[in-house]
Amino acid sequence: MNNETNTGWLRKSWISPLLTGCFVATAGTGVVMLLHVRGLMPVVKPLHEGISLLFLVAGLLHVLVNWRPLLRYFRERREAWAALGIACAVAVALAVMGALHGDTRPHGPEFPGGPPPQQQAAPAAE
C-alpha cells in the first residue's frame, strides 16, 4: 500500500527521482567543466546551467513536499542545524570568492597564461 499523501500533482514518487537525476546530471557536467574537457565546453556549459535551474526547482519542490518531516527532523536534532549552518557558510564563502575573483577571461589547459593576445587588424591600404 502506498502511504504517500495525495498532494495532487506534487508527489514524492516523481519529485525524488527528478531531484536525484538532476543531481547526477549537474555533478557530471560540473566535473566536465572543472576538467575543461576540450570540445565539450560549448555544449556542457549551457546544459549544466539549465539542469542546475531544474535542480533548484526540484529541490524547492522536495522541501515543500517534505516540509513536516523536515521540521520534525530539525526540531529533534541539533547537529542538523550545525550541518545546515556549515553548508550555508561554505556556500556564502564560495560566492564571495567567485565575486572577488571576477575574472571572465578564458582559462584552463588550452590557455595556461591566460587568453591568447588579441590580433589587431592591419590598417586598410588606401
N, C-alpha and C positions, 0 to 999 in steps of 0.2 A: 504494500500500500504506500502511496506517495503522501508523505506528510508535509509537502510543500504548501505553504499558504497560497491560496488563489489570489494573486495580486494583479489579475488582468494580464496585460502584455508584459509586465515586469516580473519575470520569473528567474529564479536561480538556475533552473535547468538549462537556460541558454546564456545567461549573463556570465556565469563562472567559466564555461568553455571559451566564450568570446574574450574574456579577460586573460585567460591563460594563453590563448592563441596570439593575442596582441603582445603579451609579454615576450613570448618566444620570438615573434617576428621583429619586435623592436630591439631585443637583445642581439639577434642575429645581424640585423642591418647596422646596429651600433658597432658591433665588432668589425664588420667590413669597413665601416667608416674610420674606425680607430686605426686599423691596419693600412688604410689608404690603398686598397686593392685597385690596381690600375684597370682602367676601362669600365669599372662598375660604378664609380662615384656619380656620374651624371644620372644614373637610374636609381641608385640606392638612396641618395640624399633625399629626393622628394618622396620616395616610398617610405623612408624612415620617418619623415616629418608627418606624413599623412596617417601612418599607422599609429604614431605617437598620439595624435589627436583622438583617434578612435580609442586608444588605450586609456586616455584620460576620461573620456565619456563612459567607457565600460567600467572604469574604476569608481567613478561617481555613482553609477547605477548600482554597482555592487555594494557600496556603502549604504545607499538608500534602501536596498532590499534587505540588508543585514543590520539595519540600524539598531534594533532592540538587542540582538546578541552582542553587537559591538559595545553598546552602552553597558551591558551587564559585564562584559569582559573587562572594560576599563574601570568599572567600579570595584571589581574583585581583585585586580592585580595592579599593584603599584609599579612593578617592573615594566608593564606595558606603557605607562606614562614616560618612564625613563627612555625606553626604546623609541617612542614617538618623538620625544624631545631631541634625542641624538640624531635621528633621521632628519628632523626639521633643521637642526643646526648645521648638519653636513650639507643639506640642500641649499641653505642660505649662503654658506661659505663658498660652495661651488658657483652659485650665481654671482656672488660678489667678485670672485676670481675671474670669472668669464667676462664680467662687465669691465673690470680693470684691465684685463688683457686687451680686449678691443681690437685685436689685430685681425683684419679681414683678408690679409694677403694670402696667396696660396702657400701651403707648407707641405711638408712630408718628404718622402724619399725622392720624388722627382724634382723637388726644389730645395736642396739641402741648405742653401744660403739665402733662401727667400725666393721670390718670384724672379723670372728672367727679366733682364733690363728691357724697358720699352724701346721699340725701334722707332726712331723719328723718321718721318717721311722726308725724302730728299726734296729740296725746293724744286718747283717746276721750272723747267727751262723756258726762257722767253723767246 
